[in-house]
Amino acid sequence: MRRIINIICLSFLVLWIFPKLFLTRIEAWELGVRRSLTGGITEEDFTTGYQFSMPLFHSFYRLPRTLQYLDYNDDETDADAGSLEVRTSGNNLIYVDVTIPWRIKPGEAWQIIREGFIGTYPDKVESTATGILRETLAEITNLDIYHTEKRQAMGETILPRLNKALEQYHIVADQVVIRAIRFRPEYEAKLQDKQYFIVQGKLDEALRKESVAIQKTETEEKTIDKEINLKREEWNQKIEELKTQFELQIATIEAEAVQYDRKRRSEADALYAQARAEGDLAEAKAEALGERLKATALASRAGRTYSAITAAENFKLGKIELNSNDPNFLQTFGSMKAWRRFFGGE
């Protein structure tokens, strides 16, 4: 049991000591360059992780893997900071604020160590950048300073020249940012006054153009209003002419309609009167014929009988008193013959 415990403790001790003695940790923000006593510099950049290293035989150099910044500015909090002084081709002294982000080329950190730039490459980057900037910015003119696009274009022009010069130190710049350009205070005041007069002149020219444009606009508006009024009068005249023409056509149609109505009505009235007269005549002829036929019928024996029956049906005796002692009573009303004679006229 003791033997097992000893083995476990020995194994734990070995596992704890081995990384300390034979492994070196390279952080994420570092590039590692390994040197050996016999082989010299290993031609390889070691990145994040544990790398093999034999005690007393291997050693590691650590270089920054992240972006570094070279700043030229007037930041009062930084004692080493200062704007880049450049004398232009026009013999003017300007102060330029520039920022250059740079980094070690991937896979070439070992060359910096081999060529002996380990302690001097930041200074070489600064001296090289200062020379390229002063050489290039000396070509700038006063007018170029006030144009942002031209300043940006100049930064893009400087970048390839700077990278070509930094290749010998295995450094690459990502960008050249020209943040500000200033003149000496007394010259800056003169430039500001000059710029003020230029701006004022442009403002006056703009106001003049605005006045001309307003006058031109008002003239065009009046011309347009006049043309609109002429067109309106022309269309109103056409509308009135068409309206009169349509009213005349409507009146003609109405007159023709009235005439047609009267004509048709008169024709209809004449036809009606004629038909009515013919009807009245036919009715009168029918009545006359009926009366004649009635008289003929009543004149016959059957007609007289019908008349006697009708008279008997309509005969009503009132209250009369007859004297039976009258010798003419029976002769007058005592037989059927007497009654036939009375009603039929026989």
Secondary structure, DSSP 8 states (H G I E B T S, - for coil): -HHHHHHHHHHHHHHHHHHHHHEEEE-TTEEEEEEETTTEE-SS-B-SEEEE--TTTEEEEEEE-S-EEEEES--TT-TT---EEEE-TTS-EEEEEEEEEEEE-TT-HHHHHHTT-TTTHHHHHHHHHHHHHHHHHTT--HHHHT-HHHHHHHHHHHHHHHHHHHGGGTEEE---EEEEEEE-HHHHHHHHHHHHHHHHHHHHHHHHHHHHHHHHHHHHHHHHHHHHHHHHHHHHHHHHHHHHHHHHHHHHHHHHHHHHHHHHHHHHHHHHHHHHHHHHHHHHHHHHHHHHHHHHHHHSHHHHHHHHHHHHHH----S----TT-TTHHHHHSSHHHHHHHHH--
